[in-house]
Amino acid sequence: MSVGIRIVDAPVSRRDDERAHRYIIDHVKPDQQIRRRIAVTNLSDTRRRVQLYPAAAAVRKDGFTFAPGRTGNELTSWVTLEHSELVLAPDETATVWTEITVANDATGGEHYGVLWAEISPQHDPSEQVRNAARAGVRIYLSVGPGGAPRSDFHIKDLTGTRAADGVPVVTARVKNTGGRALDLTGKLTLSDGPGGLSAGPFNVKAGTIGPGHSKLAKTTLNPRLPDGEWTARLTLASGLVTRETTGRITIGTKPTPQREGNTQNAILTVGSLVSVAAALLAAYAYRRRNRFR
């Protein structure tokens, strides 16, 4: 039992924005309306009743989070669906218009929600728990006068290591420096490695980052990747914003300062033993000379 839901077409102003083909993303003024057409598909092998409804969501430090059930918020009170219920045959798809009319006294800033399509099985009174399958389209709606807030981010602390289980890992700290939430994906390539080796590109997914927040973008690599120094190039994008960073990283472990200290101690110890042996030989030669006299 499953259901699918997707955006049919992005607005003309956002045709080049990959996120706008997956989510409802826009910037509107109070008392303004936008419309989107969504497609709902019954992916199960039997005829199903599909319920459509908006629900609240939020963007926190751990990313995009969904409110339980049909919990609402300010954004969901602005949403109207052409149909709240569909009956679909197996593999049948229906399109539905949704309208978002922003209230005249709407709170400024970015609002988050989800349009859900849900299939629930027929209720059995003997069962205390009822399972439901649902799929959703996220909503990122910025409200305020003028143009949309700027989207931007920066990448720092590009680092490589090998985890305890032997898997190489490359990480970078990403901070959202703009005024809108970001959904980051990207690629990592490695070059100039041991023996001139290159590797990648590897897929990178940092998830959703809210304005002012930061998150660790993490990429796990093939365990057979050899230890040594590599040149890493990390490219991340959210919508039309792309940023890149390049740096030398080390996969594996470097000699620790303690080991270097142990080496120096060993050299000092050998030097001390040589000095003691020289002193003993000098004393022995002195005694022999006195006995001879």
C-alpha positions as CSV (number, residue, x, y, z in Angstrom):
1,M,0.0,0.0,0.0
2,S,1.7,3.2,-1.1
3,V,1.0,6.6,-2.7
4,G,3.0,9.2,-4.6
5,I,2.6,13.0,-4.8
6,R,4.6,15.5,-6.9
7,I,4.6,19.0,-8.3
8,V,3.3,19.0,-11.9
9,D,5.1,22.1,-13.1
10,A,7.2,24.9,-11.4
11,P,6.3,28.6,-11.9
12,V,8.0,30.3,-14.9
13,S,10.2,32.4,-12.6
14,R,11.6,29.3,-11.0
15,R,11.9,26.9,-14.0
16,D,15.7,26.7,-13.5
17,D,15.4,26.0,-9.8
18,E,15.6,22.2,-9.2
19,R,14.0,22.6,-5.7
20,A,11.0,24.3,-7.2
21,H,10.2,21.1,-9.2
22,R,10.1,19.1,-5.9
23,Y,8.7,21.5,-3.4
24,I,6.4,24.5,-3.3
25,I,8.8,27.4,-2.9
26,D,7.9,31.1,-3.2
27,H,8.1,34.6,-1.7
28,V,4.8,36.4,-1.4
29,K,3.4,39.6,0.2
30,P,0.5,39.6,2.7
31,D,-2.9,39.2,1.0
32,Q,-1.3,37.6,-2.0
33,Q,-2.2,34.2,-3.6
34,I,-0.2,31.5,-5.3
35,R,-1.4,28.4,-7.1
36,R,0.3,25.0,-7.7
37,R,-0.8,21.9,-9.5
38,I,0.1,18.6,-7.9
39,A,-0.2,15.0,-9.2
40,V,-1.3,12.2,-6.9
41,T,-0.7,8.5,-7.9
42,N,-2.0,5.3,-6.4
43,L,1.1,3.1,-6.4
44,S,-0.7,0.1,-4.8
45,D,-2.3,-2.9,-6.7
46,T,-5.9,-2.2,-5.5
47,R,-8.4,0.7,-5.7
48,R,-7.7,3.2,-2.9
49,R,-9.2,6.2,-1.3
50,V,-6.6,9.0,-0.9
51,Q,-7.0,11.8,1.5
52,L,-5.3,15.2,0.9
53,Y,-4.5,17.7,3.6
54,P,-1.9,20.3,4.7
55,A,0.0,19.9,8.0
56,A,2.6,21.8,9.9
57,A,6.4,21.5,9.6
58,A,9.5,23.2,11.0
59,V,13.2,23.7,10.2
60,R,15.4,23.2,13.3
61,K,19.0,22.3,14.0
62,D,18.4,18.7,12.9
63,G,16.8,19.7,9.6
64,F,13.2,19.7,8.2
65,T,10.8,18.1,10.7
66,F,7.1,17.1,10.3
67,A,4.5,17.7,12.8
68,P,2.5,14.6,13.9
69,G,-0.7,13.8,12.1
70,R,-2.7,16.8,10.9
71,T,-1.3,19.3,13.3
72,G,-1.7,22.8,11.7
73,N,0.1,26.1,11.9
74,E,-0.2,29.6,10.5
75,L,0.7,28.4,7.0
76,T,-1.8,25.5,6.8
77,S,-4.6,28.0,7.6
78,W,-3.9,29.7,4.3
79,V,-4.0,26.4,2.2
80,T,-7.0,25.4,0.1
81,L,-7.2,22.1,-1.9
82,E,-9.4,21.6,-4.9
83,H,-10.2,18.1,-3.6
84,S,-9.7,16.7,-0.1
85,E,-10.3,13.1,-1.2
86,L,-9.7,11.1,-4.3
87,V,-10.6,7.5,-5.3
88,L,-7.9,6.1,-7.5
89,A,-7.5,2.8,-9.4
90,P,-4.1,1.0,-9.3
91,D,-1.5,3.2,-10.9
92,E,-4.0,5.9,-11.6
93,T,-2.9,9.6,-11.3
94,A,-5.1,12.6,-10.7
95,T,-4.1,16.3,-10.7
96,V,-5.3,18.7,-8.0
97,W,-5.0,22.4,-7.7
98,T,-3.9,23.9,-4.4
99,E,-4.1,27.6,-3.5
100,I,-2.2,29.4,-0.8
101,T,-3.8,32.8,0.1
102,V,-1.6,34.6,2.6
103,A,-3.5,36.5,5.3
104,N,-3.3,40.3,5.4
105,D,-1.9,40.2,8.9
106,A,0.5,37.3,8.2
107,T,3.7,36.9,10.3
108,G,6.8,37.9,8.3
109,G,9.5,35.4,7.6
110,E,9.7,31.9,6.2
111,H,6.9,29.4,6.9
112,Y,7.0,25.6,6.5
113,G,4.4,23.0,5.9
114,V,3.6,19.8,3.9
115,L,0.8,18.8,1.5
116,W,0.1,15.2,2.4
117,A,-1.5,12.4,0.3
118,E,-2.5,9.6,2.7
119,I,-4.0,6.1,2.2
120,S,-5.5,4.5,5.3
121,P,-6.8,0.9,5.4
122,Q,-10.3,0.2,6.4
123,H,-10.7,0.4,10.1
124,D,-10.8,-2.9,12.0
125,P,-12.4,-2.3,15.5
126,S,-10.4,-5.2,16.9
127,E,-7.1,-3.4,16.1
128,Q,-5.9,-0.7,18.4
129,V,-3.2,0.5,16.0
130,R,-4.0,1.6,12.5
131,N,-1.2,2.0,9.9
132,A,-1.3,4.6,7.1
133,A,0.9,5.3,4.2
134,R,1.5,8.9,3.1
135,A,3.7,11.0,0.9
136,G,4.1,14.7,0.9
137,V,5.3,17.8,-0.9
138,R,7.2,20.3,1.3
139,I,6.2,24.0,1.4
140,Y,8.8,26.8,1.9
141,L,6.8,30.1,1.8
142,S,8.6,33.4,2.6
143,V,6.3,36.2,3.5
144,G,7.2,39.9,3.5
145,P,7.5,43.1,1.4
146,G,9.9,43.5,-1.4
147,G,11.9,40.8,-3.0
148,A,12.8,37.3,-1.6
149,P,15.4,37.2,1.1
150,R,18.9,36.2,-0.2
151,S,20.0,32.6,-0.1
152,D,23.6,31.9,0.7
153,F,26.0,29.6,2.6
154,H,29.7,29.0,3.1
155,I,31.8,25.9,3.5
156,K,34.8,25.5,5.9
157,D,36.8,22.9,7.9
158,L,37.2,20.4,5.0
159,T,38.7,17.3,6.8
160,G,39.5,13.7,6.1
161,T,39.8,10.7,8.4
162,R,39.4,7.0,8.7
163,A,36.7,5.8,11.2
164,A,37.2,3.1,13.7
165,D,35.5,0.6,11.4
166,G,38.1,1.4,8.6
167,V,35.7,3.5,6.4
168,P,37.3,6.7,5.1
169,V,35.1,9.8,5.8
170,V,35.3,13.4,4.5
171,T,33.5,16.1,6.4
172,A,32.9,19.8,6.1
173,R,31.1,22.4,8.1
174,V,28.3,24.2,6.2
175,K,26.7,27.4,7.5
176,N,23.5,29.0,6.2
177,T,24.4,32.7,5.9
178,G,21.2,33.7,4.1
179,G,17.6,34.3,5.0
180,R,16.0,31.2,3.7
181,A,16.2,27.4,4.4
182,L,18.5,25.4,2.2
183,D,18.4,21.8,0.9
184,L,22.0,20.9,0.1
185,T,23.3,18.2,-2.2
186,G,26.6,18.0,-4.0
187,K,29.6,16.1,-5.2
188,L,33.1,15.3,-3.8
189,T,36.1,14.5,-5.9
190,L,39.5,13.4,-4.9
191,S,42.7,13.9,-6.9
192,D,46.5,14.0,-6.5
193,G,46.4,11.1,-4.0
194,P,49.0,8.4,-3.3
195,G,50.7,7.5,-6.5
196,G,48.7,10.2,-8.4
197,L,45.4,8.4,-7.8
198,S,42.0,10.1,-8.3
199,A,38.6,9.0,-7.0
200,G,35.0,10.1,-7.3
201,P,32.8,11.9,-7.8
202,F,30.9,10.8,-4.6
203,N,27.4,12.0,-3.8
204,V,27.1,14.4,-0.8
205,K,23.9,15.2,1.0
206,A,23.9,17.7,3.8
207,G,20.1,17.9,4.2
208,T,18.1,21.0,5.2
209,I,19.8,23.9,7.0
210,G,17.7,26.7,8.5
211,P,18.9,30.4,8.4
212,G,21.8,31.0,10.8
213,H,22.3,27.3,11.5
214,S,25.2,25.1,10.5
215,K,25.5,21.4,9.8
216,L,28.2,18.8,9.1
217,A,28.2,17.5,5.5
218,K,29.6,14.0,5.6
219,T,30.7,11.7,2.8
220,T,31.6,8.0,3.4
221,L,34.1,6.5,0.9
222,N,35.2,3.1,-0.2
223,P,37.2,1.3,2.6
224,R,39.8,0.3,0.0
225,L,40.7,3.9,-0.6
226,P,44.5,4.1,0.3
227,D,45.7,6.2,3.2
228,G,47.6,9.3,2.4
229,E,47.2,12.9,1.3
230,W,44.6,13.9,-1.3
231,T,43.2,17.1,-2.9
232,A,39.5,17.2,-2.1
233,R,37.0,19.4,-4.1
234,L,33.6,19.7,-2.5
235,T,30.7,21.3,-4.5
236,L,27.4,21.9,-2.8
237,A,24.2,23.5,-4.2
238,S,20.8,24.5,-3.0
239,G,18.5,25.6,-5.8
240,L,20.4,28.2,-7.9
241,V,23.1,28.8,-5.2
242,T,26.3,26.8,-5.6
243,R,29.5,27.0,-3.6
244,E,32.8,25.1,-3.8
245,T,35.9,24.6,-1.7
246,T,39.2,22.8,-2.3
247,G,41.9,21.7,0.1
248,R,44.4,19.0,1.0
249,I,43.1,16.3,3.3
250,T,44.7,13.2,4.9
251,I,43.0,9.9,4.9
252,G,44.4,7.7,7.7
253,T,46.4,8.6,10.7
254,K,49.5,10.8,11.0
255,P,52.3,10.2,13.5
256,T,51.2,11.6,16.8
257,P,53.3,14.1,18.8
258,Q,53.6,11.3,21.4
259,R,55.3,9.1,18.9
260,E,57.6,11.8,17.9
261,G,58.4,12.4,21.5
262,N,59.1,8.7,22.0
263,T,61.6,8.9,19.1
264,Q,63.4,11.8,20.6
265,N,63.5,10.1,24.0
266,A,65.0,7.1,22.3
267,I,67.7,9.2,20.7
268,L,68.5,10.9,24.0
269,T,68.6,7.5,25.8
270,V,71.1,6.1,23.3
271,G,73.2,9.3,23.5
272,S,73.2,9.0,27.3
273,L,74.4,5.4,27.2
274,V,77.2,6.3,24.9
275,S,78.3,9.1,27.3
276,V,78.2,6.7,30.2
277,A,80.3,4.1,28.3
278,A,82.9,6.7,27.4
279,A,83.2,7.8,31.0
280,L,83.7,4.2,32.2
281,L,86.4,3.6,29.6
282,A,88.2,6.8,30.6
283,A,88.1,5.7,34.3
284,Y,89.4,2.2,33.4
285,A,92.3,3.7,31.4
286,Y,93.2,6.1,34.2
287,R,93.4,3.2,36.7
288,R,95.6,1.1,34.4
289,R,97.9,4.0,33.9
290,N,98.3,4.5,37.7
291,R,99.0,0.8,38.3
292,F,101.7,0.8,35.6
293,R,103.4,3.8,37.2
